[in-house]
Amino acid sequence: MRTIVLGSTKHLLLALFYGIVGVAIAMVMLAVWLLNSRPELSIWHTTHLKNEYHQQSGLTDFKQYLELEDGLFKQMDALIYDQYQPLVTSPINRYERGSSSDPSLWQQNWNRSFEWKNPEAEFGLLLIHGMSDSPYSLSHIAQHYQHQAHIVGLRLPGHGTIPSGLTEITWPDLAGAVSLATDHLLEQLNGKPLYVVGFSTGAALALNHELEAINENKPTRYEKMIFMSPAIGLAPIAQGAYWQAKLGTVLDQQKLLWNTIETEYDPFKYMSFAVNAGDVVYQLTLRNKQLLRSFSTEQKRNIPSTLTFQSIVDHTVSSIAVVDDFYQHLPKKQHELVMFDIRRDANISLLLNNDPLEFFELNWASTELDYRVTLVESAHQDTTLVQVRDIGSAEHHATSELVLKWPQGVFSLSHVALPFPLEDPLYGPIYEENSDTVQIGLAIFQSESGLFSISGNSMLRQKWNPFYPYMVSRLDNFIQPTSQN
């Protein structure tokens, strides 16, 4: 009897095992079929440029980086712009010369690294953009400080050219470029302070640069750090990006290397997003968390004073991680956090999935915070007026009203909105007559779903910051050259 039971159990386990394997194979086949039903890849998805920087390139200074970048853009011209022959001409394809999305139509090609030298500079400023972006994302910050600072706007490896660049980069490649730019600026400044502004992945790279130095018992390089929508943490699903890319390589299915394949209508940002790019950011955030968790309180005191601007709701990075995984672990110092709340309107409160502010109020319940928190919020319900509230002050009632308000139809900021003011010609809402360049901020087309290749999510996502003037005023107060303290 015992033999019969053991035999039955064995057959049952085998059947269960084969069933699981069969289901897994079926799911993989279904996923491959669904992914390959997406739009066809274009030349800018499949061409690989050889003049891109990698950590193993052996470059020793930023000048060599810029020389390599010159060759990279010449190669892109030869392999993409000179070769691409569309069946139907598009007025908004960035890779068609003369289209409204052609980067060369702009007075400055913001896809490239730039250096604005200033012999009278009070300080240096390093600008590091985010994943899939370009130096354009921090161009307004550069223009704001051009008369005060010696500025370098860094183009990260894999960016500013063609989306395929994101399939081959690693986070050490990006970190290597940041180190070259940092060393270069410090050499030019002759002892003057260097500040860094990082957007999204750029913030994670700036943080990593300093954490690695602390880990090696070396001095930090930045006087202070300014972060916008920093990539401190991502959703756990990002970990699956690595395996999706591996599966695409094994099966020789190139579309599996892409999370999205979209029309490239933005002159300074890739619309298609490579799976590898998500994994790169994920691995970078893991490295930063590992370092922070291993540091003693004394080591954490060496982290430069940091000012962060973050929307309460952020679909790209975890806004909760900014608090839970970074600020809550910093010892008392001049660290500041500015959070942008959603618009508080009684008419739409019942339509919300949840109140995102509840997740943060648990951390802010104490009045003994080791960092300054400012909440930019509705002055009260049923008004578009905005106020700022200092969390952690006496009874949480330190408020002041701004001469700013929520625009009509806008209910929150977004990950991508923070660096761009109302006047931004690309993402802003102001129509410019006789403009030869695309105005993405105006591109909202009402129709049946599925009609346009531009997704509804892309069209409806908030792209500019109505509170940009307040953000810059906080930035001005935070950046104080050592010589003036």
N, C-alpha and C positions, 0 to 999 in steps of 0.2 A: 504493500500500500504506500509506504514511504517513497519507494522508487517511482511509483506512478505520479505522486504529488510533485516530487522534484522535477520529473520530466515535464509535467504540465506547466509548472512554474517557469522552467527554462524556455519552453515554447512561447509562453505568454510574454516573457521578457524580450525574446527575439522578435516577436511580432510587434511589440511596442517600439523596439529600437528601429526596426525597418519602417514602421509607420512614421516615426519622427523624422527619419532621414528622408522619406518620401515627401513629407510635408515641407521640409526645409528646401529640398530641391525644387519643389513646385513653387514655393515662395520666391526663391532666387530667380527662377525662369519668369515668373510674373513680374518681378521688379525690373528685370532686364528688358522685358517687352514694354512695360510702361515707360521706362526711361528712354528707350529707343524710339518711342512714338513722338518724342519731342522734336522741335525744329532741327533741321540739318546743321551740322557744323560748317563754319566758314573758314576761309583761309587764315583769319586772325585767331582761330581756335586751334589750328593744326600746325601752323608754322612755328618754328622755334628759333629764336634769335641767339646767336652764339657770343655776342659781345656783352652779355649781361654780367654784372658783378656777382661773384660767389665768394664765400669766406676763404676758399682755397685759391683765389685768384692771385694772391701774393702782393697785393697793393699795399703800399706803405704810407700813402698820404692822400688827402682829399683831391689834390690836383690830379693825380693819376685816376681817381674815381671819375672826375669830370671828363678827362680825356677818353676813358672807356665809354662813358655815356655818349660822347660825340659820335664814336664809332657805332654805338648801338642804334642811334636815331638815323644814321646814314644807312645802316643795314635795313632798318624798318622801311625807309623810303624805297629802297631797291626791291625788297621782297614783298611788300604789301601795296604801297601807294602806286608803284610803277607796274605792278603785276595784276592787280585786281581789275577784272572786267565784268561789271554787273550785267545781268540779263536785262534788268530794268533799273534805270537810274533812280536813286533815292535822294530826296532833298535833306534827309536827316541822318545819313550814315557818316560817322566820323572818319571812315577810311576811304571816302570818296572826296577827292580834291574839289573844293569849291562848294560843297554842300554847306548848309547852315550849321552843321555840327563839326566842320573841319577846324581843328585847333589852330591852324595857321592863320585863320581869319582874325584872331585876337591879337591885340597889340603886343602881348607877351604870351609865349607858349608855356602855360602853367604846368604842363606835363613834365617839364625839365627842372632839375635842381637849379637854384639861383643863389647868388650871393650879392647882397647890397652892402658894399663897403662904406664905412663912415668914419673918417679920421677923427671926428669930434664925438664919437659914440660915448655915451655914458655907460653902456653895458652891451653885452652880446645877447643875441636871441636865436636859438635853434628851434626851427619849426619842423615837426615830424607828423606827417599825415597818417591816415588810417588805411586798412586793407582795402584794396581795389580802387583807392582814391589816387590823388596826385597832390602836388604842392598847392594847387588851387584852393583846396579846402581851408587852408590857413592864410590865404592871400590877404584877407581883410585885416588880420592881425599884423601882418607884415607892413601893410600900408599905414596902419595906425602908428607904428613905432619906427618908421623909416628915418625920421629926423633925430631920433634919440639913440638908435641902436645900430650895431653892425649885425646884419641879419644873414642867416643861411637857411633857405628853404630846401630841405632834403627830399629828393625823389628816391623812395625806397626801391631796392632791386625788384624786378618783376612788374613794376608799375609804369604808367604813363605811355606805354607802347601798345602792346596787344595783349588780350586776356590770357593767351597761352603762357605768358610769363609767370602766371600764378600757379601753374601746374608743376613747376620745377624748383621754386624757392624753398628755403628752410628758414626757421626763425634765427639761427646763427648767421645766415646771410644778411638778414635785416639788421641784426645787432652789430655786425661788423661794419656796415655802412654808417650806422649811428656813431660808432666809435671813431671812425675816420673824420666825420664831420665835427664831432665834439673836440677832438684833438686840434683840428685845424682852427676852429674858432678861438680856442684858448690861446693858441700861438699868436693869433692876430690881436688879441685883447690886451696883452701885456699886463696882466694882473687885474684887469677890470672884471666885474662879475658876469657870469654867464647864466642866463635863464633858459629854460626849455619849455616849449608849449607842445603838448602831444595830444592828438585827436585819436580816440579809439585805440587801435593797435599801436599808434605812435606813442600814446601814453604808456602802454604796457612796455614798450621798448625803452622809453626814458626811465621808467621805474626799474627795469631789469638792469640797465646800465649802472645805476647807483647800487642796487642790491648786490650785483656781482662784485663791485669794488669793495663794499663792506665785507662781503664774504671772504675776500682775499686780504682783508686788513689794509686796504688801500684807501686813500682819501677820496671822497666823493667829488664830482666835478661841477655839479650845478648848484648855483646859489639858492635857487628855489625852483619848484616845478609847478606848472599849470597844466591841468588835465581837463579835457572836454570829452564827455561820454567814454571814459576810460574802459578798456577791456581788462577788467580785473577778474571776471568770471564769465563763463559761457554756460549755456544749457548742456546737461550731460549728453544729450543726443549728438553733440558735436564730436564725441569720441568715435561715433560710427563712421565718420568721414574717412578715416584711414582705411577701413575695411572696404568701403565702397570703391575707393580708388584702387585698392589692391585687386578687387574683383574685376574691375574694368581692365586692368593690365593683364590679368590671367586670361580673361575671355577675349581680349583684344577688342573690347567694346569702348571706343573713345568717348561716347556720350556719357558713360559711367564716371568719367573724370570730372563731370560738371554737375553742380547743384542746379544751376539755371543756365539756360541758353536763350539770350534775348537780343533784340535789335540794339546795336551799339550806337545810340543816338546822343549820348552824353559825351562832349568833347574832352572831359577831364575826369571821367570815372568809368570803370568797366561796368556794364550792365550784366554781362555773363559772369558767373562766379564759380571758380574751380573748387572742387572738393578739397584739394590739397590746401587751399588758402584757409579754409575753416579749420583744418587740422593744425596748420602752422600757428594760428592764434591760440587754439586750445592748448597746444604743447607749451607755448610761451607763458600762458597764464598758469599752467601747472608748475612750471619752473619758478615763477615768481612766488606762488603760494608755498612751494617747498622751502625756498629761501627764507621767507617771512616766518614760517613756523619754526625754523631751526635757529632763528636769531634770539639772542638774549635781549632783555630790556635795554641794556647799554648799547648794543648794536643798533637797535631800532631808533635810538636817539640820534644816530648819525644820518638817518634818512632826511634829506632836505625838506624844509617847510613846503607843504603842498596845498595848493588851492584847486579844488575840483568843481566843475560845473556838470550837473547830471539831471536829466529828466527822470521824474518818478517812474514814468513808463518808457521802456526801451525794449524794442523787439529784437535788437541785434546783440546787445550784451546784457548782463544781469546788473540792474541798478541796485538790487539788494546786496550783491557781492561787494559793491563799492563800500558799503557800510560794514557788513558782516566780516568780510575777508580783508579789509584794509583799514579803514578809519578806526574801527573798534579795537584794533590791535596796536595802534600807535600810542606811544607814551606822550605825555603832555608836552606840547610844543606849539609853534605857531602854524598849525594845520587848520585849514578852512574848507568847508563843504557847502556848496550852494545847490539846493535841489529845487527844481521847477515842478510844482504841483500841477494837477489837471485843473481845468476850468470847473468851478463848482456851480452848477446850474441845476436847480430843482427839477426842471422840465426833462432833463436827460438822466437824472440819477438812477432811475429805475431801469435804464437801458444798459448800465454798466455791468460787466461780468463780475467785478468786485471793486472794492475801494483800494487802490494800490497803496494809499498812505498808511493803511493799518499795519502793513508789514514793517514799516519804519518806526512807528510810534513806540513800539516795544523797546527799541534801542534808545529812544530819545526820552524815555520816561524820567530818567535821572536828570537832576539839575547839575550834576558834577561831571559833565562830559569833558574829555581831554582835548576836544577840538571844537571849533566854532561851527555851528550849523545855522544856515539861513534858509528859510523856506519862502520861495516866491509863490504867492497864492492869491486866490480871489479875495478881495476885501470882505465880501459877504455874498451869500447866494443871490442869484437873480441880478447880478451886476457884472459888467465886464471890467470894472476897475480892479487894479492889482495892488497888493501890499507885500512888504517883506516882514517876516517874523523871525526873530532870533530865538532858536530853540536852546533851552538850557539856561536862559536868563530867568530872572525872578518871575515865577508863576507862568512862564512861557507867554508873557503878554507884551514883550518888547517889540512893538510893530511900528511901521512907518509906511505911508502910502506912496506909491510911485506915480509919476506922470506918464504912465503906460497902461494899456489895457489889452484884453484879449480881442483879436480881430474877429469880425463876423464869421461864424462857421468854423472857427478853430477851437478845439477843446483840449488839446495837449500839444506838447512839443514831441520830438522824436529823436532817435539816435543821431540822425544826419542833420538835424536842423540847427544845432547850437552855433556853429561857426559862421553862419550866414545872416547878414542884416536884411532888413526890408528892401534896401536899395540894390541888393545883389542882382546883376543883370542876367544871370543864368537861372538861379533858383527863386528869386524874389517874385512877388505878385504884381509888380508895376510894369505895365505894357510900354515898351519902347518902340516908337514909330520909326520906320525906315531902318530897322536893325537888320544886319545881314546874318546875325548869329541866332542860333536856336534859343528860345526862352522856355526852359523846361517848367519853370514855376507856373506858367499859364496853361500847361498842357493837361487839362482835365476835360475829357470828352464823354458826354453822356450818351449811352447807347445800350444795346443789348450786350450782355456779357459775352466775351469770346470774340467780339468783332475785331478788336485791335490787338496787335502783337505786344503792345505795352500793357502790362498787367494793371488791373484796377488798384492793387495794393501800391504799386509804384506811383500811380497818378494821385492817389488820395493821401499818401504819406506827407506829413508836414515837412517842408523843405527849408524853411527860414525861421529865424528866431525873433519874435516880436519884442523880446526883452534883451536884445543884443546891446543896446546902450547901457543898460544896468550892468550887464556882464562885463563890458569893457571898463566901466567905472570901478568895479571891484578889482579887475585885473590891474588897473592903474594904481590903486591903493596898495596892492600886494607887491608889485614890483617897485622896490625902493633900492637903488644902488647903495652898496655898502658905504661908499664915500659920502652919501647924503644922510645916513642914519645917525 
